[in-house]
C-alpha cells in the first residue's frame, strides 16, 4: 500500500474541508453583516483570506453605529462626540458640516433675540456670507443704517475740533459724535452721530435744529 500517497490525499481532504468550512462561515458572517458575526468568524479563522475584510467591515459598522447615534441626538454635542470617537470616520466631514450649521443657526438665533445692531454686527463678523448674513445686513439698515450729520470740515484737524465742540454741546441729542474721512462720494470730512435707525436720526436732527444746529440725515457708509 502506498502510505505516502494516502497521507497526501488525506491531508488534501482535510484542507479542502477546512477551506469549505471557512468559506461557509464567511458566507454566514457576510449575510448577517453584524459586528458579532464578523468577530465570531475572526475568532475561528484569524488567518483566513477573508480576515482583513472582516476587520474592515467591523470598523465600518462601528463607525456607522456611532454616526447613527449622532444623527439620533441631532445636536452639536452629538456630532462633536462622533468626531471625538471617529475623527477619521467615513462621516467625519458630514459631522463637521452639521456642527458648523448648528453653530451658525445658534449664533443667528442669539443675534435675532438680542435685536441690537451690535449683536448683528458680531454675527456678521463671524459669518459674513449666506442667507442669514443678508438678513442681518437688511436688519442693520433699519437699526443702524443712518447718521445725523452735524457739520463738515476741509481737514482732519478742523474736523476733530468741530467734533469735540459739538460733542460737548449736544451730548444729550447725540451721545457719540464721530468723524468720517473723505471717500469717493464726499471729499470733505463729515462730523456725524454714531450709526442709528432712520427714526432716531430724524429725531436727533430735529432736536439739533431746534437748538440752532444744522443737521441732515444721511445713510451710514458700507
Rosetta blueprint (number, residue, H / E / L):
1 X L
2 X L
3 X H
4 X H
5 X H
6 X H
7 X H
8 X H
9 X H
10 X H
11 X H
12 X H
13 X H
14 X H
15 X H
16 X H
17 X H
18 X H
19 X H
20 X H
21 X H
22 X H
23 X H
24 X H
25 X H
26 X H
27 X H
28 X H
29 X H
30 X H
31 X H
32 X H
33 X L
34 X L
35 X H
36 X H
37 X H
38 X H
39 X H
40 X H
41 X H
42 X H
43 X H
44 X H
45 X L
46 X L
47 X L
48 X L
49 X L
50 X L
51 X H
52 X H
53 X H
54 X H
55 X H
56 X H
57 X H
58 X H
59 X H
60 X H
61 X H
62 X H
63 X H
64 X H
65 X H
66 X H
67 X H
68 X H
69 X H
70 X H
71 X H
72 X H
73 X H
74 X L
75 X L
76 X H
77 X H
78 X H
79 X H
80 X H
81 X H
82 X H
83 X H
84 X H
85 X H
86 X L
87 X L
88 X L
89 X L
90 X L
91 X L
92 X H
93 X H
94 X H
95 X H
96 X H
97 X H
98 X H
99 X H
100 X H
101 X H
102 X H
103 X H
104 X H
105 X H
106 X H
107 X H
108 X H
109 X H
110 X H
111 X H
112 X H
113 X H
114 X H
115 X L
116 X L
117 X H
118 X H
119 X H
120 X H
121 X H
122 X H
123 X H
124 X H
125 X H
126 X H
127 X L
128 X L
129 X L
130 X L
131 X H
132 X H
133 X H
134 X H
135 X H
136 X H
137 X H
138 X H
139 X H
140 X H
141 X H
142 X H
143 X H
144 X H
145 X L
146 X E
147 X E
148 X E
149 X E
150 X E
151 X E
152 X E
153 X E
154 X L
155 X L
156 X H
157 X H
158 X H
159 X H
160 X H
161 X H
162 X H
163 X H
164 X H
165 X H
166 X H
167 X H
168 X H
169 X H
170 X L
171 X L
172 X L
173 X L
174 X L
175 X L
176 X L
177 X E
178 X E
179 X E
180 X E
181 X L
182 X L
183 X E
184 X L
185 X L
186 X E
187 X L
188 X L
189 X E
190 X E
191 X E
192 X E
193 X E
194 X L
195 X L
196 X E
197 X L
198 X H
199 X H
200 X H
201 X H
202 X H
203 X H
204 X H
205 X H
206 X H
207 X H
208 X H
209 X H
210 X H
211 X L
212 X L
213 X L
214 X L
215 X L
216 X E
217 X E
218 X E
219 X E
220 X L
221 X L
222 X L
